[in-house]
Amino acid sequence: MAKLIAAAVSVGAGLLVGAGVAAATATIVATIVVGIAVAAGAVAIANKLQKAMTPDLGSAAEFAAQGAQGIMVNKTGSSQPIPVIYGKTRTGGTRVFAETEGTVGDYENAYLHLVFAIGEGEMNKCSAIYFDGVEAGTCSSAGSTDPGSWSINSPWSGKVNMYFRPGTDSQSAISALTSKASWTDPRFRGIAYAYLRLEYDEDVWKNGLPEVTFEVEGVKVPATSDGTTLSYSDNPARCVLNYLVNTRYGKGIAPADLDLTSFADAETYCNTKGFHTRGNVSTNGTLHANLIDLLSSCRGYIAFGNRYRMLIDKASSETPFELTKDNIIGNIDYILGDKSTMFNKMTAKFIDESTEYKDNIKVVASSSLKTVDNGMDLETEIPMPFVKTESIVNQILIEEINQSRQSHMIQLKCTVEAIDLQVGDLVNVTNETFGITQKTFRVLNTIIEPSSEITLALREYDADVYGSSIISDELADNND
């Protein structure tokens, strides 16, 4: 095992690491770099690895510590990070302006002007605004919305005007704000924001200034057909594509350097499975950590050969490449999983959209696997900041448990015949010493040696890990 770890680490430090492969490989594969190939361990392990690998973490770390409270709370100050928001979700905002003016009856400074920065980039819409968790106003139109587009609920009707700007680079200032307040040109180009004008009424505002939250449909994301045409979607493949190509808050990779066909295939698969990406990406986190968080919503990963590819850890219909004594060179390093990487119970923390975006916990446990494990609970806890429905959380947890039971790893060297193998491909390994015949593995990493020999890192593969759209039971160990 030490030899394999040393081989992986010697490649260098990578930026793009995906989530959702084998739990047993996480401590090994997470260090394999961009430039040859990139893959990572299970969602459960990958999020834990972030603490060791990146001192400045993304959404999952913040979410694990604070949950919904860290997202729904209103922040103040000019140094607060503005998130990138994907999909439909509810979020707080950063209060960047507050000023009073005007007179109503005997009350001076009767109007309070509030401006909240909500998110980076052009967002699709703000459909509702909440005061202290109660729906105060709704809007059915997308894009730029002013008071005429909003329906205000009691008791705030007549006491609040609501405005929203989606964050286009060409958006104009809100004249109602510039004409009444001292801020002369608050255009917020490229930032979605809301402006609220509150009129004082001691009966309406008897609890003081409310906590304001916004129900939004997040940034428009590129089509997988060209990597540039923007429209709204919460499909994980399109959200990851957006984060990779965006030059303002993402990696800034040119679409020509991406294998868009792989993103289109991932998009189709995510639609079939019902996977979604809904939540806030912290721009205070690293690209590396944020990308892991986004990929965790679909058990995806990024691979790099000639171009960046997006792959989903899923069943494959391809014919595996055969590796035998005829094309394997030298020794084989074979690694078995142990109780630290094989799970029979997983717990996920997530924000549940069916319960008004409150924190929820989902536990998936297998009594049959626990029996196999001599009655021990082999468990781990993971945050899922971008999954908002219990059924998808359940699906991901079951696949992660299943994959953790298929945890054998191999590193070997083979002849130039294997030069066309890429990350994600399947191979069959036959070796008399280990007593395996055409045992199927997935390629996690490829290195072309100066001698033209190919070094491969492989992870055990079993199509039964993935099952149907929603898997109904866990998979027992299948290491024969």
Buried (B, 14 or more C-beta within 10 A) or exposed (E): EEEBBEBBEEBEEBBBBBBBBBBBBBBBBBBBBBEBBBBBBBBBBBBBBBEEBBEEBBBBBBBBEEBBEBBBEBBEEEEBBBBBBBBBBBBBBBBBBEBEBBEEEEEEEBBBBBBBBBBBBBBBBBBBBBBEEEBBBBBEBBBBBBBEBBEBBEBBEEBBBBBBBBBBEEBEBBEBBBEBBEBEEBBBEBBBBBBBBBBBBEEBBEEEBBEBBBBBBBBBBBBBEEBEEBEBBBBBBBBBBBBBBBEEBBBEBEBEEBBBEBBBBBBBBBBEBEBBBBBBBBBBBBBBBBBBBBBBBBBBBBBBEEBBBBBBBBEBEEEBBBBBEEBBBEEBBBBEBEEEBBBBBBBBBBBBBEEEBBBBEBEBBBEEBBEBBEEEEBBBBBBBBBBBBBEBBBBBBBBBBBBBBBBBBBBBBBBEEBEEBBBBBBBBBBBEEEEBEEBBBBBBBBBEEEEEBBBBBBBBBBEEBBBEEEBEEBBEBEEE
